């Protein structure tokens, strides 16, 4: 079974960090024997060419709402090539019936086990929703070898006035996603519908990922792209202590709710 995971869109404003959601899905599938490619239109790849080259059985497309039209455009392309087409991500999870007008199957919520079962033919539902994964340390690290890392390592220089402004010029930067969910229910946030608890990678897992990024990709800065890095203060302090203990020279930043910082 071969699966292509696709990041849609041509707007460079959405290409500030590598699509770790697809990287995590790919790592999970690869660990279970599925052959995977990641096709990143935001990074400049030609989706049609890559699909014809890889010849997947299934195409999995993700999208936030502003990129949903691009996702639907690529879904039409995939179906025209005879590829079973699955859509996940925030937009499809919130509006599955709309997404089903464009794709064969919609995955609501977390996609790892759902996509694996679709690949193995173990579900025939058109809208698939599975329980959340309780221990996210059980999920392999993102399959960065399938991502366009050379493109994303230069994000600081492409977005000099973005949220990466704290990073010096000519510094390689990478993203880390080390938690899922948020305990708050802010009215504007996609977390309000999920109904799943916050879960966190262990400090040791986070440290190992940082070390890999430094050793393999020469990264000098990290941005934690989860919704609220600072909500679990004990874990964040433990991560910082491990960085200090291991003498890791790294610049880092992350998202937070304002009242989680003193």
Steps between C-alpha positions, in 0.01 A plus 500: 500500500631842401371829638583856396433767762444843348542852640295724267529866413708758320476789749851539652349643821412142597850364443674627812557155647516146372169305502569296810144367501582310182845410632346338807247308291778383271717385788211303649416334168862422409550330837215267404629408157313747280699670222448877527586816311432859603420745220524863608345748261575783745870420463475515121453136406287414197230274642395340173856414404575353842181292500578355157852423617404331830171339381325486839190294576373770736547877519456664840445876485504735799375857518422788727199702388682765291662220299186288459442619138854384414433170674182447299682590178762233570234249605343537157842440343557186710159354424552573132813284521300217656649544848283444809495838671482567873480843666583584860607799701310773678273607214383149406453412866273800552313469168514131404186505285639786293830319457319181392376684193862504381668187640427130559563490875528761778702445819383701801751575775828313533587306189772249582296186570215606274726538197674171575168315513387666177824387338450144627136491390381454859233771483244578233349810663503824304548708817758341729560614858712307749579555869799721570841346566557521874881481510643709217853379580380180327479692171834500313669836436405679179638339183710804416689303235179530294460875557655783297734586785744709292208732418370532857837537668518842329163622629654781704650655188174463305296653784728760663211677679297194599472339843855377427635853544688399816727275292821651353530516119658203320402265782348164416168459676272200551161444661414258777151383596532351848143503629143462382198693615457777755308510830338834415191555285562837334207584272719564195700177520452167321568317828152589628333220299750224551391360835840345565749564780836667473785254457872564510818344374741428781793741553737220400318449170513874430872514578570207266314677218696821558828309494401328173416834340837644601706197398320414174388840373732751669207680661580806711145594601179319593139618502244293693188524285255343745210712618635569847854398590490678836185345645688206655765693689658202674563329167641814340735554792615138471569553128704811579694315769589224252613759243729657763624165635593380152663834409279543192548839334159571346268798462136412554154650515142383520134592515330582829185644647593834651394405854731196502806726516607701805 
